[in-house]
Amino acid sequence: MDLFLMFYLHRNIINSKVDEQFETLLANGANHRDVLMEYYSNTTIKHIVLMERDANREVIITDQQGEILGISEINAELIDQVKPYLVGLQTDKDKVLVSDWHDSPYIVSAHPYDINTGQSGYVIMLSSTISIHEMVADLSLHFAIAGVTSFIVLFIVYAVLSKVITRPLIRMKEATEKLSEGDFQVRLSVSSKDELGELAGSIQKLANDLERLKSERNEFLASIAHELSTPLTYLIGYSKVMSRGNLTEQERQQYLEIIVEESNRMKELMKNLLDLAKMDENSFTVKKAFFAARPFFEGIHKLIEPSFAMKNMKLTLLCEGEYQLFADALRLEQIVINLLDNALNYSDEQSEVILQVSQNEEKTIISVMDSGIGIPANEIAFIFEKLYRVEKSRSRAFGGSGIGLSVVKELVEAHGGTIEVKSKRGKGSTFTITI
């Protein structure tokens, strides 16, 4: 396209310059004809001939029969070339006789004159085409230089754009193709702060997130398999043991309690997994309504307190004042019971767990405080992740599945609230919910 435009411009400029040469030639010839008609004499003819005696332009003055009355210094060969145009020349207007500047050494124009004395003829103007050829050559040279310069500039621009835009886009395309194929090991350099840099950063973040999710998924599946395999092993093992006929009633009852315990563990695990699946799919709803706070928490205390008593622990409820809560009662109960169950599992016998409820302006603050094993500071940030457990050995002494706290966090955020944790290893933990 650029080459076509340059060619078009080149041809138009040349044609314009050539047209100027023709116009100049016609104008000079017309001036000489006018002077000759007003002051016709041999002296005037000589003056006109002298005026055009230069290297680029010549003049011939003839009568009506084609006889030469005056001529500037012009070679005989050129006269022989011009004579055929003069013989039988009939025109009453200024006329260009030779316009082929490509192959002819001169462009030629004829200008008729007619004197009252009966004298008539033509002023023949000849302009050398050398100047036109030189002008064309000069223009062509400049256009060639401009074309080469433009090509170099375009090549540099292309190289810069290729480095700045095209290559990063190609790398991003290759990265997205890898992501679509499940290969999340993508590394994109974010060297600029423009839109391309932001896009590369977003793709890199997506790749990192997908890689993390893939790792979490694998760990999640491995953890689920582990959590299910343990109770299943107990169920299968003790079921086989109970099928023996030489067991005492006491042994059979003991094994039956273990089977019931492991069945309940599986039931709780599956319930929590179902809650998480619903949250991931946004298929559950939080239906908020106003209800009295104190009776609500007293009901939870009454429901959970026997479990604490069985472990020789004390559950204390601190809820002063009468005020209303705006929340989903069923989901809020699930949140509080999960936190209390967590405190129960990770606290020692003879210890105390405090459930404290208060109101600050329009916010309700719920705290569950225990004096249990606590959480190391470097692990607090991870305790709300699915299946994360502080005790890396997965000891069954505490009975946790690593799902309860992730359910709590999801439900709190679904209420538009926040949850904070303060804990110290060996000193206990405090979970604070604000909704």
JOVEN-V63726 format. One record per pair of residues at least 6 apart in sequence whose ideal C-beta (glycine too) atoms are under 7 Angstrom apart, sorted by sequence separation. I is the first residue (numbers start at 0). J is the second residue. If there is no record, write none. Layout:
i:I j:J
i:I j:J
//
This chain:
i:51 j:57
i:61 j:67
i:62 j:68
i:97 j:103
i:100 j:106
i:113 j:119
i:190 j:196
i:277 j:283
i:307 j:313
i:346 j:352
i:381 j:387
i:411 j:417
i:422 j:428
i:51 j:58
i:61 j:68
i:112 j:119
i:178 j:185
i:189 j:196
i:307 j:314
i:356 j:363
i:357 j:364
i:382 j:389
i:390 j:397
i:411 j:418
i:35 j:43
i:59 j:67
i:60 j:68
i:97 j:105
i:98 j:106
i:112 j:120
i:177 j:185
i:374 j:382
i:420 j:428
i:421 j:429
i:34 j:43
i:60 j:69
i:97 j:106
i:343 j:352
i:356 j:365
i:48 j:58
i:97 j:107
i:111 j:121
i:112 j:122
i:189 j:199
i:241 j:251
i:304 j:314
i:342 j:352
i:408 j:418
i:420 j:430
i:47 j:58
i:59 j:70
i:96 j:107
i:110 j:121
i:174 j:185
i:189 j:200
i:303 j:314
i:355 j:366
i:378 j:389
i:388 j:399
i:407 j:418
i:35 j:47
i:84 j:96
i:96 j:108
i:109 j:121
i:110 j:122
i:187 j:199
i:418 j:430
i:419 j:431
i:34 j:47
i:47 j:60
i:58 j:71
i:95 j:108
i:96 j:109
i:174 j:187
i:241 j:254
i:339 j:352
i:354 j:367
i:355 j:368
i:388 j:401
i:57 j:71
i:94 j:108
i:109 j:123
i:110 j:124
i:189 j:203
i:240 j:254
i:241 j:255
i:300 j:314
i:387 j:401
i:418 j:432
i:93 j:108
i:94 j:109
i:187 j:202
i:339 j:354
i:352 j:367
i:353 j:368
i:374 j:389
i:386 j:401
i:31 j:47
i:44 j:60
i:57 j:73
i:107 j:123
i:108 j:124
i:171 j:187
i:187 j:203
i:300 j:316
i:352 j:368
i:386 j:402
i:416 j:432
i:417 j:433
i:93 j:110
i:107 j:124
i:170 j:187
i:237 j:254
i:352 j:369
i:385 j:402
i:416 j:433
i:107 j:125
i:185 j:203
i:416 j:434
i:52 j:71
i:90 j:109
i:297 j:316
i:350 j:369
i:351 j:370
i:51 j:71
i:52 j:72
i:65 j:85
i:91 j:111
i:105 j:125
i:106 j:126
i:237 j:257
i:238 j:258
i:296 j:316
i:350 j:370
i:385 j:405
i:414 j:434
i:48 j:69
i:65 j:86
i:88 j:109
i:90 j:111
i:105 j:126
i:185 j:206
i:237 j:258
i:350 j:371
i:383 j:404
i:384 j:405
i:411 j:432
i:47 j:69
i:48 j:70
i:59 j:81
i:105 j:127
i:106 j:128
i:296 j:318
i:382 j:404
i:383 j:405
i:48 j:71
i:65 j:88
i:84 j:107
i:104 j:127
i:105 j:128
i:183 j:206
i:346 j:369
i:411 j:434
i:44 j:68
i:45 j:69
i:61 j:85
i:104 j:128
i:233 j:257
i:234 j:258
i:346 j:370
i:347 j:371
i:44 j:69
i:103 j:128
i:293 j:318
i:342 j:367
i:346 j:371
i:383 j:408
i:81 j:107
i:183 j:209
i:292 j:318
i:345 j:371
i:31 j:58
i:171 j:198
i:175 j:202
i:178 j:205
i:183 j:210
i:234 j:261
i:342 j:369
i:345 j:372
i:77 j:105
i:100 j:128
i:167 j:195
i:171 j:199
i:174 j:202
i:178 j:206
i:233 j:261
i:234 j:262
i:293 j:321
i:339 j:367
i:295 j:324
i:338 j:367
i:342 j:371
i:183 j:213
i:291 j:321
i:292 j:322
i:335 j:365
i:100 j:131
i:164 j:195
i:171 j:202
i:178 j:209
i:230 j:261
i:292 j:323
i:312 j:343
i:167 j:199
i:174 j:206
i:291 j:323
i:292 j:324
i:88 j:121
i:290 j:323
i:295 j:328
i:299 j:332
i:303 j:336
i:310 j:343
i:230 j:264
i:289 j:323
i:290 j:324
i:312 j:346
i:230 j:265
i:289 j:325
i:299 j:335
i:303 j:339
i:307 j:343
i:312 j:348
i:315 j:351
i:317 j:353
i:322 j:358
i:299 j:336
i:306 j:343
i:311 j:348
i:85 j:123
i:227 j:265
i:287 j:325
i:290 j:328
i:310 j:348
i:311 j:349
i:312 j:350
i:313 j:351
i:314 j:352
i:315 j:353
i:316 j:354
i:317 j:355
i:318 j:356
i:320 j:358
i:382 j:420
i:287 j:326
i:312 j:351
i:315 j:354
i:317 j:356
i:324 j:363
i:287 j:327
i:312 j:352
i:314 j:354
i:286 j:327
i:379 j:420
i:81 j:123
i:226 j:268
i:285 j:327
i:379 j:422
i:285 j:330
i:307 j:352
i:374 j:422
i:373 j:422
i:375 j:424
i:373 j:423
i:374 j:424
i:373 j:424
i:68 j:120
i:345 j:397
i:373 j:425
i:344 j:397
i:372 j:425
i:373 j:426
i:300 j:354
i:344 j:398
i:373 j:427
i:374 j:428
i:344 j:399
i:373 j:428
i:63 j:119
i:370 j:426
i:371 j:427
i:63 j:120
i:370 j:427
i:371 j:428
i:62 j:120
i:296 j:354
i:341 j:399
i:369 j:427
i:61 j:120
i:368 j:427
i:369 j:428
i:60 j:120
i:61 j:121
i:296 j:356
i:368 j:429
i:60 j:122
i:61 j:123
i:341 j:403
i:340 j:403
i:341 j:404
i:366 j:429
i:367 j:430
i:29 j:93
i:58 j:122
i:59 j:123
i:292 j:356
i:366 j:430
i:28 j:93
i:58 j:123
i:366 j:431
i:58 j:124
i:337 j:403
i:364 j:431
i:365 j:432
i:25 j:93
i:57 j:125
i:56 j:125
i:337 j:406
i:338 j:407
i:364 j:433
i:56 j:126
i:337 j:407
i:55 j:126
i:292 j:363
i:362 j:433
i:363 j:434
i:55 j:127
i:334 j:407
i:21 j:95
i:39 j:114
i:55 j:130
i:36 j:112
i:334 j:410
i:35 j:112
i:333 j:410
i:334 j:411
i:32 j:110
i:36 j:114
i:39 j:118
i:28 j:108
i:32 j:112
i:330 j:410
i:29 j:110
i:24 j:106
i:28 j:110
i:17 j:100
i:25 j:108
i:24 j:108
i:21 j:106
i:20 j:106
i:35 j:122
i:327 j:414
i:326 j:414
i:32 j:122
i:31 j:122
i:338 j:430
i:28 j:122
i:28 j:124
i:27 j:124
i:334 j:432
i:24 j:124
i:24 j:126
i:20 j:126
i:326 j:434
i:275 j:385
i:20 j:131
i:17 j:131
i:16 j:134
i:13 j:135
i:13 j:138
i:12 j:138
i:275 j:402
i:285 j:413
i:9 j:138
i:271 j:400
i:285 j:414
i:272 j:402
i:275 j:405
i:271 j:402
i:275 j:406
i:278 j:409
i:268 j:400
i:271 j:403
i:274 j:406
i:9 j:142
i:268 j:402
i:271 j:406
i:5 j:142
i:5 j:146
i:1 j:149
i:222 j:386
i:219 j:385
i:219 j:386
i:226 j:400
i:222 j:401
//
